[in-house]
C-alpha cells in the first residue's frame, strides 16, 4: 500500500466533501477505512490519520473546514 498516495486521497476527500470532513473529525479511523475500503488494525490506520492531519494543516485549509482539528495538531 502506498501510504503517501492514500494520505493524499483522504486529504482530497476531506477538502472536497464537508460531510466526510465532519466524519473524519469525529471518527478519523473509520473515515480512513471507508476511503481505503479495508479494515486494518487501528495502529496501521493511525499513521495515515496523522499524515492527513499534518497535510490538512500544511495546506492551510483549517479555516475552510471549520477548525476541524481545533488548531492544535
C-alpha positions in Angstrom: 0.0 0.0 0.0 1.4 3.4 -1.0 0.7 5.3 2.3 1.5 8.7 0.7 -1.0 8.1 -2.0 -3.6 7.1 0.5 -2.9 10.2 2.6 -3.4 12.3 -0.5 -6.6 10.5 -1.4 -8.1 11.1 2.1 -6.9 14.8 2.1 -8.6 15.4 -1.2 -11.8 13.8 0.2 -11.6 16.0 3.4 -11.2 19.1 1.2 -14.0 18.3 -1.2 -16.6 16.6 1.0 -17.8 18.5 4.0 -19.8 15.5 5.3 -16.7 13.4 5.1 -14.6 16.1 6.8 -17.1 16.0 9.7 -16.9 12.2 9.8 -13.1 12.4 9.8 -13.2 14.9 12.7 -15.5 12.6 14.8 -14.1 9.1 13.8 -10.9 9.5 11.8 -10.0 5.8 11.8 -13.4 4.7 10.5 -13.4 7.5 7.9 -10.0 6.5 6.6 -11.0 2.8 6.5 -14.0 3.9 4.4 -11.8 5.6 1.8 -9.3 2.7 1.8 -12.1 0.1 1.5 -10.3 -2.2 4.0 -10.5 -2.9 7.7 -6.9 -2.6 9.1 -5.6 -2.5 12.6 -6.1 0.9 14.3 -2.3 1.2 14.6 -1.8 1.0 10.9 -4.6 3.5 10.2 -3.3 5.9 12.8 -0.2 6.7 10.7 -2.5 7.6 7.8 -4.7 9.7 10.1 -1.7 11.6 11.4 -0.4 12.2 7.9 -3.8 13.5 6.8 -4.0 15.9 9.8 -0.5 17.2 9.1 -1.2 17.7 5.4 -4.5 19.4 6.1 -2.7 21.8 8.4 0.1 22.4 5.9 -2.3 23.1 3.1 -3.9 25.8 5.1 -7.5 24.6 4.8 -8.1 24.7 8.6 -10.4 27.7 8.3 -12.3 26.3 5.3 -13.4 23.2 7.2 -14.3 25.0 10.4 -11.2 24.4 12.5 -11.6 20.6 12.1 -8.7 19.8 14.3 -9.0 22.5 16.9 -5.9 24.3 15.6 -3.6 22.5 17.9 -2.4 19.5 15.9 
